[in-house]
Amino acid sequence: TQNRQNAVKELASQVERILVVGASNSSNTLRLVEVAKAQGTEARRVEEASQIERDDVMGVRSVGITAGASAPEDVVQSIVAKLCELAPQHSVRELKLVDENVNFALPALLRTA
C-alpha cells in the first residue's frame, strides 16, 4: 500500500540498511525493497529470523525493519530479537507513522443472517 511505501521512504532517511519481512512471491514486499533502494538505502528481503546474519548488523549504526502486508507479527518480532542478539549494544525503537486499520464488509449472505 501507499502508506507502507511512504513509511519505508521515511525509514530509509533514518537508517543505513533496511530488512523487509515478507515472502519472495509478495509483490508488496518486493516493492518495499525497491522503494528503500530508490532512496539510496541498502535493502533486502527476509522471510524468517534464521536468515539474519551478523553481516546484517556489522558496519552499520542503524538497521530498519519493515514488513509486507501479509507478514505475521510474530515473525517480525523474532527478527527484531535476532538482530538484538547479534548487536546487543544497539537499542530498538519503533517508528510509527500511520495506523493501518483495514475493515472488510461481511458478505451479503452473512449480513442478513
C-alpha positions as CSV (number, residue, x, y, z in Angstrom):
1,T,0.0,0.0,0.0
2,Q,1.0,3.6,-0.4
3,N,1.1,4.0,3.4
4,R,3.8,1.3,3.7
5,Q,5.8,2.8,0.9
6,N,5.7,6.2,2.4
7,A,6.8,4.7,5.8
8,V,9.7,3.0,4.1
9,K,10.8,6.3,2.5
10,E,10.8,7.9,5.9
11,L,12.6,4.9,7.5
12,A,15.2,4.9,4.7
13,S,16.1,8.5,5.6
14,Q,16.9,7.5,9.1
15,V,18.8,4.1,8.8
16,E,21.6,2.7,6.8
17,R,20.1,-0.7,6.0
18,I,16.5,-2.0,5.7
19,L,15.3,-5.5,6.1
20,V,11.8,-6.1,4.6
21,V,10.0,-9.1,6.0
22,G,7.9,-11.0,3.6
23,A,7.6,-13.8,1.1
24,S,9.5,-14.0,-2.1
25,N,6.3,-14.1,-4.1
26,S,4.8,-11.0,-2.4
27,S,4.7,-8.1,-4.8
28,N,4.1,-5.7,-1.9
29,T,7.3,-6.9,-0.2
30,L,9.4,-6.7,-3.3
31,R,8.1,-3.2,-3.9
32,L,9.1,-2.1,-0.4
33,V,12.6,-3.3,-1.1
34,E,12.6,-1.3,-4.4
35,V,11.4,1.8,-2.6
36,A,14.1,1.6,0.0
37,K,16.8,1.1,-2.6
38,A,15.5,4.0,-4.6
39,Q,16.1,6.2,-1.5
40,G,19.8,5.1,-1.6
41,T,19.5,2.7,1.4
42,E,20.7,-0.9,1.4
43,A,17.7,-3.2,1.5
44,R,16.9,-6.9,1.2
45,R,14.0,-9.2,1.8
46,V,13.9,-11.8,4.6
47,E,11.3,-14.4,5.5
48,E,12.4,-15.5,8.9
49,A,14.9,-14.9,11.7
50,S,17.2,-17.7,10.6
51,Q,18.1,-15.7,7.5
52,I,19.5,-12.8,9.7
53,E,23.3,-12.9,9.8
54,R,26.0,-11.0,11.6
55,D,26.7,-9.1,8.3
56,D,23.2,-7.5,8.6
57,V,24.4,-5.5,11.6
58,M,28.2,-5.3,11.0
59,G,29.5,-1.9,9.9
60,V,26.2,0.0,10.3
61,R,24.8,2.1,13.1
62,S,21.2,1.5,12.3
63,V,19.0,-1.2,10.7
64,G,15.4,-0.6,9.9
65,I,12.8,-3.4,9.7
66,T,9.5,-3.2,7.9
67,A,7.1,-5.8,6.6
68,G,4.9,-6.6,3.8
69,A,1.1,-6.6,4.5
70,S,0.9,-10.3,5.0
71,A,4.0,-10.8,7.2
72,P,3.0,-12.3,10.6
73,E,3.8,-10.1,13.5
74,D,5.5,-12.9,15.4
75,V,7.9,-13.4,12.5
76,V,8.7,-9.7,12.6
77,Q,9.3,-9.8,16.3
78,S,11.6,-12.9,16.0
79,I,13.7,-11.0,13.5
80,V,13.9,-8.0,15.9
81,A,15.0,-10.4,18.6
82,K,17.7,-11.9,16.4
83,L,19.1,-8.5,15.5
84,C,19.2,-7.6,19.2
85,E,21.0,-10.8,19.9
86,L,23.6,-10.1,17.2
87,A,24.1,-6.4,18.2
88,P,23.2,-6.1,21.9
89,Q,24.9,-2.7,22.1
90,H,22.2,-1.2,19.9
91,S,18.8,0.0,21.0
92,V,15.4,-0.7,19.5
93,R,12.8,2.0,18.8
94,E,9.6,2.0,16.9
95,L,8.9,4.5,14.1
96,K,5.2,4.8,13.8
97,L,3.9,7.0,11.0
98,V,0.4,5.8,10.5
99,D,-2.0,3.2,11.9
100,E,-3.4,0.9,9.3
101,N,-7.0,0.0,10.1
102,V,-8.5,-2.1,7.4
103,N,-12.1,-3.2,7.6
104,F,-13.9,-5.6,5.2
105,A,-17.6,-5.7,4.8
106,L,-19.3,-9.0,5.6
107,P,-20.5,-10.9,2.6
108,A,-24.2,-10.3,1.9
109,L,-25.1,-13.8,3.0
110,L,-23.7,-13.2,6.5
111,R,-25.1,-9.6,6.8
112,T,-28.7,-10.9,6.5
113,A,-28.2,-13.7,9.0
